Amino acid sequence: MPVVVQQSTPSAATSSSQGRSADGLLETFQREAGDRPADSVLALRWLGERYRQVWASVPWEFARKADTLQTVDDITSDSVTVTINSTTVTETTSDSKWTSAVIGRKFRATGDDEYYTIDGYSNANPDTLTLDRAYVEATATVKGYKIFQNLYSLNAEVGQIQEIVDLTTGKPLERVNIQWLANAFPERATVGPPKVWAPAGRDSNDIQQIELYPVQDAIRSYEYRYIQEAPYVEGGDAALVPQVFESLLRHGWLANYWSWRSRQDDATGQENAWFGQEELLFQKELNEMVARESQNMLPQKLKLARRFTRHRALRSLPYRSFHSADELP
C-alpha cells in the first residue's frame, strides 16, 4: 500500500484516514527483524531518513507551493548620535519611531559607506540601538541615518526556492550567489526596487532567508514559489497518506537495518550482502517513482541568466553601454 508522511494534506484523496501511522509501518518492518529487532528510536529514525530521501528525490506536484513576502519601509526620521569605537547609537530627539522590530535590520549613518546589523534596542529616554560591531567613522552628535532591511525570512516549510516574482511588475527577480553579491556590492549602497535575490542561509529559528538587492526603501510585495521541504517523522503516531509505496520504504528501512546488524557482535558476514540487496531494490523503486512523477510535470523553457546574454543586448545599443541605470545583471 502506498504511504508517505506529510505535514499538510494535498487533497481529500490523500487524507490521513486512508493511510497508516508510522507505528503501524514499523511494527510490520520490525517483524522482519525476527528475534533481533532494532531499538524503537533507531527504527523510527531510519523510517524518517528514508522518507525524507524519497521526498527530496521525487518531483511531487502537490509539494510545489507559493507564498508572498512584503518588504518593510526604511526609517530615516530625525537624527542620532554616533561615537567612534562604540556600538551604541543614541537618538537625538524622542521621535525616532524605533521599536524592537528594528532588531536584525541594518543601520547606516548618512554619508557613510559602512552599514551595521542592529543587535539590540532599548526603549529609554533617549532610545538607543546596539550595533553588531563598533562604529568606525568619526563621532557626530546630529547625524542623519537610515535603518533598512535586506534579509527576509520565508515560511518554515520552504525547501527549494524556484522563483521570486515582483507582484508590482509581474517580472521575476534574478537569482545570484550571496558571495557574488557581497563581492560586487559590498556596501549595498543602491536603493530602489530589488532586481536580484540570493539565498542567505537560515535565521535564528532555522528558517530559510533571502537577501534582496538593491535595498528596498518602500513596502512592496513579492511572490516566492518553492518546493515544500520534506516533513520530519517526529513520532510513531505520525499520520501516513498514500504517496509513496510501502515497499519502497520497506526496502530502505531494511537496508538501514542490515547495515546496523553488520556492525553488531553477532554479525554472521551475510548482513552486508543483504544490505546491498535491499539498497539496490530501494534505488530501483525510487528511480521508477521519479520517472512516473516526472511525467506529471509540465515542460519548462530554459533560458540563460541575463548576465550571460548582455553582449547580445549591447550590440543593439548605439553607444554600446547600459550606463549606470543597469548596474545589476
Buried (B, 14 or more C-beta within 10 A) or exposed (E): EBBBBBEEBBEEEBEBEBBBBBBBBBBBBBEEBEEEBBEEEEBBBBBBBBBBBBBEBBEBEEBBBEEEBEBBEBBBEBBBBBBEEBBBBBBBEEEBEBEEEBBBBBBBBEEBEBBBBBEBBEEEEEBBBBBEEEBEBEEBEEBBBBBBBBBBBBBEBBBEBBEBBBEEEEEBBBBBEBEEBEEBBEEBEBBEBBBBBBBBEEBEEEEBBBBBBBBBBEEBEBBBBBBBBBBEBEEBEBBBBBBBBBEBBBBBBBBBBBBBBBEEEEEEEEBBEBBEBBBEBBBEBBEEBEEEBEEEEEEEEEEEEBEEEEEEEEEEEEEEEEEEEEEBB
